[in-house]
Amino acid sequence: MPIDLTQARLHVYRRFADDAAAATPAELAGVFGVAETEALAALRALDDAHLVVLDRARTRIVMAHPWSADPIGFTVSSPAQKWWGGCAWDSFAIPALTGQDCLVATHCPACGRPLALDVAPGEPPGPDVGPLVAHEGQAWALLAKYADGSDEEYKVPSVETPQVPERLTTQWFATAGTFPDMPVGGTAVQKFTLDRKLPPSGGTVELWIVGHDERGGTGMAHRTFVMQ
């Protein structure tokens, strides 16, 4: 009886998750009690369905997203195991699939700067994310997001409407590039263009976002662009 492709795929994923290794046709043949040719046919069917990626000879698994069988620049390490990620997005999926806290590490393709981020399976990464690769003339649509409840209502005595929602304002600052002449406030989209006072390739542009409420509360976020 041919191998059930769903079960074969699950075995491939468990092998990557548990042992950071790609299952082989010989291994699948032993697990499912079939000939090695049938096991290879199952892997090729998974490859045809874009559920795994085989090498050019179509005899070896090189990738089963999010895992890569070979090092291609993204390392994902837990206290018990080390995997190769298929790309940046794949690398962030591995902690979620394995349920383990991991360190995702790579390097900037523009300047070679090492990049590493602690990733927990049940929550997004913190605000200290790595730099964004950017090019001269590139424009960005920026949006400041405030936490729920940031715009609290406060009481104003002796007025017709005693409950007044406070106003949130946002300010944007950068070491290069331009913003529109009139800054936007609150959660409106702000356009940012990398078009002036730019550093050479490999240099960085620093961007700061400062949010204020009417009670004096202030929050700040920071991002870095690496010019390429």
C-alpha positions, 0 to 999 in steps of 0.5 A, spaced: 500 500 500 502 506 498 504 511 503 499 516 506 502 523 504 499 526 510 503 521 514 509 522 510 509 529 511 508 529 518 514 524 519 518 529 515 516 535 520 517 531 526 524 529 524 526 536 523 523 538 529 525 533 534 532 532 531 534 538 526 535 532 520 531 531 514 528 524 513 531 520 508 527 515 503 530 509 507 528 512 513 521 512 511 521 505 508 523 503 514 517 507 518 512 505 513 514 498 511 514 499 504 520 499 499 525 504 498 522 506 491 515 507 494 518 512 499 522 516 494 515 516 490 512 519 496 517 524 497 517 526 490 509 527 490 510 531 496 515 535 492 510 536 486 505 539 491 510 544 494 510 541 501 517 539 501 523 541 496 527 536 494 534 537 491 536 537 483 536 529 483 530 529 487 533 524 492 534 528 498 530 533 502 533 540 502 527 544 505 520 543 508 518 550 510 520 552 515 526 548 516 532 547 511 536 541 511 542 545 509 545 552 512 543 558 508 544 564 513 539 563 518 540 559 525 534 558 530 537 555 537 533 553 543 536 550 549 536 543 546 536 544 539 539 548 533 535 548 526 537 552 520 531 556 517 529 557 510 528 564 510 527 570 515 520 569 516 521 561 516 525 562 522 520 566 526 515 560 525 520 555 528 519 557 535 511 557 534 511 550 531 516 547 536 513 551 542 520 553 545 524 559 546 529 560 541 534 565 539 534 567 531 540 569 528 543 572 521 546 578 518 545 584 515 546 582 507 547 590 506 553 591 511 554 584 514 552 586 521 550 580 526 543 580 527 540 576 533 533 576 536 530 572 542 523 569 540 518 566 544 513 561 541 507 565 544 508 572 543 511 577 538 518 579 538 519 586 542 520 593 539 528 592 538 528 589 532 533 589 527 534 594 521 531 595 515 534 594 508 533 601 504 535 604 498 535 611 496 529 614 493 525 609 497 518 611 500 515 608 507 508 609 509 509 609 517 503 608 522 504 609 529 500 604 533 497 606 540 496 601 546 488 600 547 486 605 552 491 610 550 486 615 549 482 615 555 476 620 557 477 625 562 471 629 566 470 636 565 466 639 570 460 644 568 460 643 561 454 640 557 459 634 555 463 632 561 466 626 558 472 628 553 476 623 550 484 626 550 487 627 544 493 623 541 499 626 537 505 623 534 512 626 532 517 623 527 524 625 527 530 622 522 537 623 521 536 623 513 530 623 508 524 628 509 517 628 511 511 632 509 511 639 511 505 638 515 506 633 520 500 628 522 498 627 529 495 621 532 494 614 528 494 617 521 499 615 516 506 619 515 510 618 509 517 618 509 522 618 503 529 617 503 531 622 499 536 627 502 542 627 507 543 620 506 549 616 508 553 611 503 551 604 502 552 600 509 550 607 513 544 607 517 538 612 518 535 613 525 528 614 525 524 615 532 517 616 533 514 619 539 507 619 542 504 624 547 497 624 550 494 630 553 496 628 560 503 628 559 504 621 558 510 620 552 512 613 549 517 612 544 519 607 538 526 607 534 527 604 527 534 603 523 534 603 516 541 600 513 542 603 506 544 599 500 
